Amino acid sequence: MKTPRPSLPSPAVRLQPHRLAPGKKWLHPPTMRRRAPPAARHGETQYNKDGLLQGQAIDSPLSEIGLQQADAAGRYLKDVKFSNVFVSDMIRAQQTAETIMKHNSSCSGLQMACDPLLKEISFGTAEGGRVQDVREMAKAAGQSFPGFTPPKGETQEQVKERVKAFLEKVLQQIGVEHWHDRGGDETSSSTPPETSPVEGKADDGVRGLSVHALVVTHGAYMCVAVRYFVEELHCSLPPGSDKAHMFSLSPNTGLCRFILIMTKEDDRFKLSGIRCVFVHRGDHVT
């Protein structure tokens, strides 16, 4: 799906802000950690170029332009330190992640974690057909694309459950692996976390943070994830962005960055807050 510039059963634990019972006070404010998982859409494929839907059934590789886009994203992010890399198990996302990683020295000892929870939306019988045809089907049904579900396709609610399951999985893994990592990312419930300024640089929002995970996934999947973050997790919007821009389709290798505020309760890690630093950034390919 190439567009001009304008992330299953429910997880066992539903993410909720960290709260105390009414009338209670913290004897010691709980420690919080800031973690930064940026999301990147894969590079262009021939199907994207031809205006055809891929979804899940068509696992096409990157085109020559797509490889160039991934290379540009890798050069743009080359000095940003990553602690983890999570990627869709589809080849176009894996090629994008591999290309980004080869430019980044912090990735030399990392293994790419391929996860089917990050797959693109299934578009059912529409896969392999023209995107424009599905847009017209959606319009006729009084809906918009990519929110429209073609016959035998995956519903928005089903995709959202995958997003929730992946977020819960990442919270637990990063919590176990990196909870004791320090680097300017510790705060408390009584002290709002400071944020670094957004200056149009590759490390916006993550300067001083010790944990920064790269996530490579798909355009329509990212639309569902961002909408869930904003509408249900109450993610704050970056300056100058509105919901129309937030919910639009990211360009190929478009970058989004979110800061997660995590707390620890017993042996579980929970989401206490989420903030968007930027969305759909594509300066590296212009």
Secondary structure, 3 states (H helix, E strand, C coil): CCCCCCCCCCCCCCCCCCCCCCCCCCCCCCEEEEEECEEEECCCEHHHHHCECCCCCCCCCECHHHHHHHHHHHHHCCCCCCCEEEEECCHHHHHHHHHHHHCCHHHCCCCEEEEHHHCCCCCHHHCCCEHHHHHHHHHHCCCCCCCCCCCCCCCHHHHHHHHHHHHHHHHHHHHHHHCCCCCCCEEECCECCCCCCCCCCCCCCCCCCCCEEEEEECHHHHHHHHHHHHHCCCCECCCCCCHHHHCCCCCCCCEEEEEEEEEEECCEEEEEEEEEEEEEECHHHC
